[in-house]
Amino acid sequence: MKQFASKDMVKEAVGDQYDELQEPPRVEVTRDHHLWPLVRKALMEVYDPEIPTNIYELGLILKVVLTYADDADVTDCYVEMTLTSPGCPVAQEMPGMVQTAIMPIDGIGEVSVDIVWDPPWDPSFMSETAKMELNMF
């Protein structure tokens, strides 16, 4: 995956709170979109109720596509995510949790969330900080 934003651009967009170790290795995102830092922050506030790590660092977010809607002032957001297991008890609620986190962002229009099972999640999807939080390093 080609990264569009340099480290300086990311730091300027999200400030000193950005930590490269929080980035999951398999996520595909529209990093050059001005709303990405806010969407990333919103995703980092959503937790799987059974795992004490946010879904972004856990590697459940596989793709985020931000596209301008017909109204140039509004950006639609598409999220493709997975779960740690097909038997996850919050599988039905998780898309709504993600939508609820992203919808309040100023400039966001429609938010669509799809759960996919290919590729199947495994611990290699996790960021380094998530591995440390869960003692899986």
Buried (B, 14 or more C-beta within 10 A) or exposed (E): EEEEBEEEEBEEBBEEEBEEEBBBEBBEBBBEBEBBBBBBBBBBEBBBEEBEBBBBBBBBBBBBBBEEEEEEEEBBBBBBBBBBEEEBEEEEEBBEBBBEBBEEBEBBBEBEBEBEEEEEBEEEBBBBBBBBBBEEE
